[in-house]
Amino acid sequence: MDKGLVIWLTGLSGSGKSTIGKALYQSLHKQIPNIVYIDGDLLREILGATSYDREGRIDVALKRAKIANFLSNQGIVCVVSTVSMFNEVYAYNRSHIQNYFEIYIECPMQELIARDQKGLYTQALKGEIENVVGVDLDFDKPTPHLCINNHLCNDLDSKVQQILKSLPPLFIPSVSL
């Protein structure tokens, strides 16, 4: 494969992007040695990106997209899990990343608040923090290649299989299901 692929998992905080992304990476890594997993929070830490307002989020999302594109152009498959739910990011990815597959991990706000592993929603709803996407920071719902409602099905393997079956064979010809 001359070009890699960028598999972009997006959704609100707590929707399950990282869990699904890591499982997808592990599944693909068994057959594709040139693969990396790019976690939104970890990359933010590496870049020293501390701004969580709309502009800061878009800035770090575009940097993330440029890194993934750079790697993809070298034949590497990139699995990226990130909030990055802004039209500017979707437009950039679709116009700049040749082999791009977008997955929206959808989850109802009530479920996200119930999960709230990082305490973001609880704090934001109490007014203790701001710039939480979905609470006081609007987001743009994507028009993805694939949408997975992570509230309806708890079977992680079936979600990974759904993604693998949805990827165009041209992108990852060596993967067998």
N, C-alpha and C positions, 0 to 999 in steps of 0.2 A: 504494500500500500504506500503510494507516494505521499499522500496527505494523511494526517491523522483525523481525529474527530473530536469535537467538543460536545459533550453531553452536559447540558446546563440544567440542573435541578433547582427550581425556584419555588418559593412559598414563604408564608409568614413564619416568624420565629416559633419553634415548637411544633411545626407541621410534620416533621419527620424527614426533612431533606437529608440531613447528615446520616441518619440511620439507613435510609434507602441508598444514598450515594455510596456509603462505605460498603454495603452489601453488594451493590452493583459492581463496584471496583473489584472486590474480592472475587466475584464470579468471573468477570472479564479477565482478571490477571492470571487466572489458571491457563488461559489460552493466548493471551496477548501480552508479551513481555514489555512492550513500549506503552505503558499506561501509567498515569499519575492521578492521584486524588487531590483535589484542591478544595480545602475546607474554608468557607467564608470567614469564620472567626479566626482561624489560625493565620490565614493570609493577612487579615486586617492587623493582627499582632506583628507579623513580620514587617509589614509596610509602615508600622507606627501610625496607622490611621485611627485617630481618636474622635473624629467628628461624626456624630450620628444624625445631624440634620440632613435634610433632603440633598443639599449640594455635596456634603461630605460623603453621603452614601452613594451618590451617583459617581463621584470622583473615584472612590475605591472600587466600585463595581466595574468601571471602565478600565481601570488598571488590571483588575482580575481578568477581564475579557481579553485585554491585550497580551497578558502572560499566557493565557490558554491558547490564544491564536498563534502566538510565537511558537509554542510547543507543538501545536497541531501542524503547523507548517513544516515541522521537522519529522512528521510521521508518528507523532505521539498521540495516543488517545487520552483525552482529559475528561475526567468526571468532576464536575464542579457543583458544589452545593452552596447556595447563597440566597439571601433574601432578594436583593437587587431588583425589586419589582417596580421599575420605572420605565416608561416608554422610551426614554433616551437610551437606556441599556439594551432593551429588546431591539431597537432600530440599529444600534451600533453592531450588535452581534449578528443580526441577519444580513447586514450589508458588508461586514468585514471578515466574518469567519466562514470560509468556504464550506466546510462540512460541519454543520451546526444542527443539533437536535435539542429542542427545548421541552422540558417536562415541568408541568405545574403540579406541585404537591398541594392539593387543596384540603383544607380542614376547617370546619366551622369555628367561629370565634369562641363560642361557648366551650368547645372542646379544648381549644388552645388555652383558654383561661383555666380550665380544670387541670390541664397538664402543667402549665406554667413552671417548668423545671428551673428556669433562671430567675423567676420572680418578676419578670419584666411587666407582664400584664397587670399583676396585682399592684405593683408600685405605680405604674402609669395611671391606672384607674383611680388610685388614691391621690394623684397629683404629685407624687414624690419624685418622679422622673418624667422627662419629656422625650419627644422624638422616637416614640415607639411606633413602628409601622403597624397600621391597622387600628391604633387607638387614637393618637393625636397627630399622626403623620399619615396622610393619604397615600395610597399606592395605586398603581395601574395594574389591573388584572390582565395577565398575559393572554395571548391567543397561541397556545403552545401546539407542538406537534402531538403531544400526549398529555392527558390530564389524569392524574391518579387521585381519587378521593381517599385520603388516608384515614378517614373516619369510618368508612364502611367495611374495610377489610383489615384484619389484624395479621394476616399471614405475609410475613416479609418476603419469603421465597416466591410467592405468587406475584408480588409486585415487581420483583426483579425479573421474573420470567416474562411478565407483561411488557416490561421495557425492552428486554432482549428481542422479543417477538416483534416489537414495533420499530426497531432500528432497521433502516434500509440495508439489505444484504451487501450492497456495494460498499457501505461504510466499514463493516466488520465482517468480511467474508469468511474468516476462519472460525467464527464462534458457532459451536453446535449446541443446540438446546437439549 
